Amino acid sequence: MTVVYLCLWLASCSKSNGENTQKIENYQVTSPIIIDTTYHVDYVADIQSVRNVEIRARVKGYIESIYVDEGKPVRKGQILFSISKNEFQEGLYQAKAMLKSAIADAKAAELTVQNTRLLLDKNVVSKTELEMANAKLDALKAKIDEARSHEASAEIRLARTNIRAPFDGIIDRIPNKAGSLVDEGTLLTTISDNTEVFAYFNVSEKEYLDYAADKKQTQNREVSLILANGEEHKSKGRIETLEGEFNAETGSIAFRARFSNAEKILKNGSTGKVRLLNKIENALVIPQKSSFEIQDKIYVYVVGPDGTVKMKNFTPKLRIPHLYVLQAGLGANDKFIYEGIQNIREGAKVKPQFVQMNTLLPQILND
């Protein structure tokens, strides 16, 4: 029995000595800091030329000549296509002949009116005959107007056999080649004015409300355009307007920004990302590296006055590079483990070495 008590006493002493000699590690501890900062948000954008129109045939006929090539610049008024015009030229000749005939008939009718008036003065004819002569003259004058209208229409149809550029721009694909028969309305090509472009991007209702709270921040706001290769477009753009209603399917609303495109790099139908810079004043922030996630919740290890470590959950408002902007859960006076959290367990004791976060901030941002 004495041997059993001795063994238990030795084991108890050994365990007590092990606990007393357990080493307490040193850890850097810091607190949230209040800063003014900026962050950016990228929105997928659909890029469209300020002017992009389809060039269609206005008359039916064969394409006689194509004076431009795909992808080439053109000037306003430059002839792009010509359509066979013989039929329309003949129509114009006929209209001119009808006009001349109508004018001649009217002149003859005027002479008849004059002669009838002389005869009426001599009581050779009745007043009714003069009225009939005047009515015939009025009818022939109406035919002159009708003939002039036909002539103008024929001139317009003939002019439409030459298709001209409506503005300076770049020619797109030309699906029909010379000799092709085209109907009225057939698509010949598309022309784009790419000196400036619109970038349309969708913003969620929540973000829209945030922007709408400060109209000065949204209207005419400067933005950047990130191209598909990740490079930033040389010219800054500005938000001009937004659509009048939300998309019921996506719950978003489209904004429109305008960008200069002097080098003609951007094309109609391109894609990219519109980047908005946002300012935050008096933001309470902590380093992301000091936190960890468990079941969709984010924690830090808070150190108590006696050095005991405890997990504490917080709610971030924003995630910006290397930092969390805090919304709830942590205060400016809370002290938490800065780094090495993978070696810590809740309830452990540490020797805290407090460091102001403003001295750590350059290192945090460069990690």
C-alpha positions as CSV (number, residue, x, y, z in Angstrom):
1,M,0.0,0.0,0.0
2,T,2.9,2.4,0.8
3,V,4.3,1.7,-2.6
4,V,1.1,2.7,-4.4
5,Y,0.8,6.1,-2.5
6,L,4.5,6.8,-3.3
7,C,3.9,6.2,-7.1
8,L,0.8,8.5,-7.1
9,W,2.7,11.2,-5.2
10,L,5.6,11.0,-7.7
11,A,3.2,11.1,-10.7
12,S,1.5,14.2,-9.2
13,C,4.7,16.0,-8.6
14,S,5.9,15.2,-12.1
15,K,2.7,16.6,-13.7
16,S,2.8,19.7,-11.5
17,N,6.4,20.4,-12.4
18,G,5.5,20.0,-16.2
19,E,2.7,22.5,-16.0
20,N,4.8,25.0,-14.1
21,T,7.6,24.8,-16.6
22,Q,5.3,25.2,-19.7
23,K,6.8,28.0,-21.8
24,I,4.6,31.1,-22.6
25,E,5.4,32.4,-26.1
26,N,5.7,36.0,-27.1
27,Y,3.3,37.3,-29.7
28,Q,2.9,40.7,-31.3
29,V,-0.5,42.2,-30.4
30,T,-2.1,45.2,-32.0
31,S,-5.5,47.0,-32.1
32,P,-7.8,48.2,-35.0
33,I,-6.8,51.6,-36.4
34,I,-8.9,54.4,-37.9
35,I,-7.7,55.5,-41.4
36,D,-9.0,57.3,-44.5
37,T,-8.5,55.0,-47.6
38,T,-9.7,54.3,-51.1
39,Y,-10.7,51.1,-52.7
40,H,-11.8,50.2,-56.2
41,V,-14.7,48.1,-57.6
42,D,-14.6,46.6,-61.1
43,Y,-17.7,46.1,-63.2
44,V,-17.9,44.1,-66.4
45,A,-18.6,46.5,-69.2
46,D,-20.0,46.3,-72.7
47,I,-18.2,48.8,-75.0
48,Q,-20.1,50.4,-77.8
49,S,-19.2,53.1,-80.3
50,V,-20.9,56.4,-79.8
51,R,-22.2,56.1,-83.3
52,N,-22.6,52.7,-84.9
53,V,-25.1,52.3,-87.8
54,E,-26.0,49.7,-90.4
55,I,-25.6,50.7,-94.1
56,R,-28.5,49.2,-96.1
57,A,-29.5,49.4,-99.8
58,R,-32.3,51.9,-100.4
59,V,-33.1,50.5,-103.9
60,K,-33.1,47.1,-105.6
61,G,-30.4,46.2,-108.1
62,Y,-26.9,44.8,-108.7
63,I,-23.9,46.0,-106.8
64,E,-21.8,47.6,-109.5
65,S,-18.8,48.8,-107.5
66,I,-17.4,48.7,-104.0
67,Y,-15.2,51.7,-103.2
68,V,-14.0,50.8,-99.7
69,D,-12.4,47.8,-97.9
70,E,-13.3,46.2,-94.6
71,G,-11.7,47.8,-91.6
72,K,-10.7,51.0,-93.5
73,P,-11.5,54.6,-92.4
74,V,-14.0,56.6,-94.5
75,R,-15.0,60.3,-94.5
76,K,-18.5,61.7,-94.3
77,G,-20.1,61.8,-97.8
78,Q,-17.7,59.4,-99.3
79,I,-19.2,56.9,-101.8
80,L,-19.1,53.4,-100.4
81,F,-21.1,51.4,-102.9
82,S,-22.8,51.9,-106.3
83,I,-25.9,50.0,-107.5
84,S,-26.9,49.5,-111.1
85,K,-28.6,52.8,-112.1
86,N,-29.8,52.3,-115.7
87,E,-33.4,51.6,-114.7
88,F,-33.5,54.6,-112.4
89,Q,-31.9,56.8,-115.0
90,E,-34.6,55.9,-117.5
91,G,-37.2,56.6,-114.9
92,L,-35.8,60.1,-114.4
93,Y,-35.8,60.7,-118.2
94,Q,-39.5,59.7,-118.3
95,A,-40.4,62.0,-115.3
96,K,-38.6,64.9,-117.0
97,A,-40.5,64.2,-120.3
98,M,-43.8,64.1,-118.4
99,L,-43.0,67.4,-116.8
100,K,-42.2,69.1,-120.1
101,S,-45.4,67.7,-121.6
102,A,-47.5,69.0,-118.7
103,I,-45.9,72.4,-119.0
104,A,-46.7,72.5,-122.7
105,D,-50.3,71.5,-122.2
106,A,-50.7,74.2,-119.5
107,K,-49.3,76.9,-121.9
108,A,-51.8,75.8,-124.6
109,A,-54.6,76.0,-122.0
110,E,-53.5,79.5,-121.0
111,L,-53.8,80.6,-124.6
112,T,-57.3,79.1,-124.8
113,V,-58.3,81.0,-121.7
114,Q,-57.0,84.3,-123.1
115,N,-58.9,83.7,-126.4
116,T,-62.1,82.7,-124.6
117,R,-61.9,85.9,-122.5
118,L,-61.6,88.0,-125.7
119,L,-64.6,86.2,-127.3
120,L,-66.6,86.7,-124.1
121,D,-65.9,90.4,-124.2
122,K,-67.4,90.4,-127.7
123,N,-70.4,88.3,-126.5
124,V,-69.4,85.5,-128.9
125,V,-69.2,82.9,-126.2
126,S,-70.9,82.5,-122.8
127,K,-69.3,82.9,-119.4
128,T,-69.6,79.2,-118.9
129,E,-67.1,78.4,-121.6
130,L,-64.5,80.7,-119.9
131,E,-65.1,79.0,-116.6
132,M,-64.5,75.6,-118.3
133,A,-61.3,76.9,-119.9
134,N,-60.0,78.1,-116.5
135,A,-60.9,74.8,-114.9
136,K,-59.0,72.9,-117.6
137,L,-56.0,75.2,-117.0
138,D,-56.1,74.5,-113.3
139,A,-56.1,70.8,-113.9
140,L,-53.1,71.0,-116.2
141,K,-51.2,73.1,-113.6
142,A,-52.0,70.4,-111.0
143,K,-50.5,67.9,-113.5
144,I,-47.3,70.0,-113.6
145,D,-47.0,69.7,-109.8
146,E,-47.6,66.0,-110.1
147,A,-44.9,65.7,-112.8
148,R,-42.5,67.7,-110.7
149,S,-43.1,65.3,-107.8
150,H,-42.4,62.3,-110.0
151,E,-39.2,64.0,-111.2
152,A,-38.1,64.6,-107.7
153,S,-38.8,61.0,-106.7
154,A,-36.9,59.7,-109.7
155,E,-33.9,61.9,-108.8
156,I,-34.0,60.6,-105.2
157,R,-34.1,56.9,-106.4
158,L,-31.3,57.6,-108.8
159,A,-29.2,59.3,-106.1
160,R,-29.8,56.2,-103.8
161,T,-27.9,54.0,-106.2
162,N,-24.8,55.7,-104.7
163,I,-24.5,54.8,-101.0
164,R,-22.4,57.3,-99.0
165,A,-20.9,57.4,-95.6
166,P,-23.2,59.2,-93.1
167,F,-20.2,60.3,-90.9
168,D,-16.5,59.7,-90.5
169,G,-15.9,56.1,-89.3
170,I,-14.5,52.6,-89.8
171,I,-16.1,50.1,-92.2
172,D,-17.0,46.7,-90.9
173,R,-17.5,43.5,-92.8
174,I,-18.9,43.6,-96.3
175,P,-21.0,40.5,-96.8
176,N,-22.1,41.1,-100.4
177,K,-19.5,41.5,-103.2
178,A,-19.7,43.3,-106.5
179,G,-22.3,41.7,-108.8
180,S,-24.6,40.6,-106.0
181,L,-28.3,41.3,-106.4
182,V,-29.6,43.2,-103.4
183,D,-33.1,44.1,-102.4
184,E,-34.2,47.3,-100.8
185,G,-33.1,47.0,-97.1
186,T,-30.3,44.5,-97.7
187,L,-27.4,45.0,-95.2
188,L,-24.3,46.2,-97.1
189,T,-22.0,46.9,-94.1
190,T,-21.8,48.7,-90.8
191,I,-19.9,51.9,-90.0
192,S,-18.6,52.8,-86.5
193,D,-17.4,56.2,-85.2
194,N,-14.9,55.1,-82.6
195,T,-13.5,58.5,-81.6
196,E,-15.4,58.0,-78.4
197,V,-17.1,55.0,-76.9
198,F,-19.7,54.2,-74.4
199,A,-19.1,51.7,-71.6
200,Y,-22.3,50.2,-70.1
201,F,-22.0,48.4,-66.8
202,N,-24.5,47.0,-64.3
203,V,-24.7,48.0,-60.7
204,S,-26.7,46.2,-58.0
205,E,-29.5,48.0,-56.3
206,K,-27.6,48.3,-53.0
207,E,-24.6,49.8,-54.7
208,Y,-26.9,52.1,-56.7
209,L,-28.5,53.4,-53.5
210,D,-25.0,54.0,-52.0
211,Y,-24.1,56.0,-55.1
212,A,-27.4,57.8,-55.3
213,A,-26.9,59.1,-51.7
214,D,-24.3,61.3,-53.1
215,K,-25.2,62.6,-56.5
216,K,-22.1,64.7,-56.8
217,Q,-20.1,61.5,-56.3
218,T,-21.9,59.7,-59.2
219,Q,-22.8,62.3,-61.8
220,N,-19.8,63.2,-64.0
221,R,-17.6,60.9,-61.9
222,E,-14.2,59.9,-63.2
223,V,-13.7,56.2,-63.9
224,S,-11.1,54.0,-65.4
225,L,-11.4,51.3,-68.1
226,I,-9.5,48.0,-67.7
227,L,-9.1,46.3,-71.0
228,A,-9.4,42.5,-71.7
229,N,-5.6,42.1,-71.5
230,G,-5.6,43.6,-68.0
231,E,-4.1,47.0,-69.1
232,E,-5.7,50.3,-68.2
233,H,-7.0,52.4,-71.1
234,K,-5.0,55.6,-71.4
235,S,-7.9,58.0,-71.2
236,K,-10.1,58.3,-68.1
237,G,-13.9,58.3,-68.6
238,R,-16.8,59.9,-66.9
239,I,-20.2,58.5,-65.8
240,E,-22.8,60.4,-67.9
241,T,-26.2,58.8,-67.1
242,L,-28.0,55.6,-66.1
243,E,-31.1,53.7,-67.2
244,G,-34.5,54.6,-66.0
245,E,-35.4,51.3,-64.4
246,F,-34.0,48.1,-62.8
247,N,-33.7,44.8,-64.7
248,A,-36.3,42.6,-63.0
249,E,-34.2,39.4,-63.7
250,T,-30.8,40.6,-62.4
251,G,-31.9,43.3,-59.9
252,S,-29.4,45.7,-61.4
253,I,-29.4,49.0,-63.3
254,A,-27.1,50.0,-66.1
255,F,-24.7,53.0,-65.9
256,R,-23.1,54.6,-68.9
257,A,-19.6,56.1,-69.0
258,R,-18.0,57.9,-72.0
259,F,-14.3,57.4,-72.9
260,S,-12.1,59.1,-75.4
261,N,-10.6,56.8,-78.0
262,A,-8.2,58.9,-79.9
263,E,-6.0,56.0,-80.9
264,K,-9.0,53.9,-82.1
265,I,-7.9,51.0,-79.9
266,L,-11.4,50.3,-78.6
267,K,-13.9,48.8,-81.0
268,N,-17.7,48.5,-81.0
269,G,-18.5,45.2,-79.1
270,S,-15.3,45.1,-77.1
271,T,-15.4,44.1,-73.5
272,G,-13.5,45.3,-70.4
273,K,-14.1,46.5,-66.8
274,V,-15.1,49.9,-65.6
275,R,-13.2,50.6,-62.4
276,L,-14.6,53.0,-59.8
277,L,-12.5,54.4,-57.0
278,N,-14.3,54.9,-53.7
279,K,-13.2,56.9,-50.7
280,I,-13.7,55.8,-47.1
281,E,-13.3,58.2,-44.2
282,N,-12.7,57.2,-40.6
283,A,-12.6,53.5,-41.5
284,L,-11.8,51.1,-38.6
285,V,-9.5,48.4,-40.2
286,I,-7.6,45.3,-39.2
287,P,-5.1,43.1,-41.2
288,Q,-6.6,40.2,-43.1
289,K,-3.6,38.0,-42.1
290,S,-4.7,38.3,-38.4
291,S,-8.1,36.6,-39.0
292,F,-9.3,33.1,-39.8
293,E,-12.7,31.7,-40.9
294,I,-14.8,28.9,-39.4
295,Q,-18.1,28.0,-41.0
296,D,-18.5,31.3,-42.9
297,K,-17.7,33.4,-39.8
298,I,-14.5,35.4,-39.4
299,Y,-12.5,35.5,-36.1
300,V,-9.5,37.0,-34.5
301,Y,-7.7,35.9,-31.3
302,V,-8.3,38.6,-28.7
303,V,-5.8,38.8,-25.8
304,G,-7.2,39.5,-22.4
305,P,-5.5,41.5,-19.6
306,D,-4.0,38.3,-18.1
307,G,-2.7,37.2,-21.5
308,T,-5.4,34.6,-22.1
309,V,-6.3,34.2,-25.8
310,K,-10.0,34.1,-26.8
311,M,-11.7,33.8,-30.2
312,K,-13.8,36.7,-31.2
313,N,-16.1,37.0,-34.2
314,F,-16.4,40.2,-36.2
315,T,-18.4,41.4,-39.2
316,P,-16.5,43.0,-42.1
317,K,-18.1,45.9,-44.0
318,L,-15.6,45.6,-46.9
319,R,-12.6,43.6,-47.9
320,I,-9.9,45.8,-49.4
321,P,-6.4,44.7,-50.3
322,H,-4.7,43.2,-47.2
323,L,-7.3,44.8,-44.8
324,Y,-10.8,44.4,-43.5
325,V,-13.0,47.4,-42.9
326,L,-14.9,46.6,-39.8
327,Q,-18.7,46.9,-39.4
328,A,-19.3,45.2,-36.0
329,G,-17.7,42.9,-33.5
330,L,-14.4,44.6,-32.7
331,G,-13.7,48.0,-31.2
332,A,-10.7,50.3,-31.3
333,N,-9.5,49.2,-27.9
334,D,-9.6,45.4,-28.6
335,K,-6.2,43.8,-28.7
336,F,-5.6,40.8,-31.0
337,I,-2.8,38.6,-32.2
338,Y,-1.2,40.2,-35.2
339,E,0.5,37.1,-36.8
340,G,1.3,33.5,-36.0
341,I,-2.4,32.7,-35.4
342,Q,-1.9,29.2,-36.8
343,N,0.0,28.2,-33.7
344,I,-2.5,29.6,-31.2
345,R,-5.5,27.8,-29.5
346,E,-8.3,29.4,-27.6
347,G,-7.6,29.5,-23.8
348,A,-3.8,29.6,-24.3
349,K,-1.7,32.2,-22.5
350,V,0.8,34.4,-24.3
351,K,3.1,37.3,-23.5
352,P,1.6,40.1,-25.5
353,Q,4.0,42.6,-27.1
354,F,1.8,45.5,-28.2
355,V,2.7,47.3,-31.5
356,Q,0.8,50.2,-32.9
357,M,-0.8,49.2,-36.2
358,N,0.2,52.4,-37.9
359,T,3.8,51.2,-37.6
360,L,2.8,47.8,-39.1
361,L,0.7,49.3,-41.9
362,P,3.5,49.7,-44.5
363,Q,4.5,46.1,-44.0
364,I,0.9,44.9,-44.2
365,L,0.2,46.7,-47.5
366,N,3.4,45.4,-49.0
367,D,2.8,41.7,-48.1
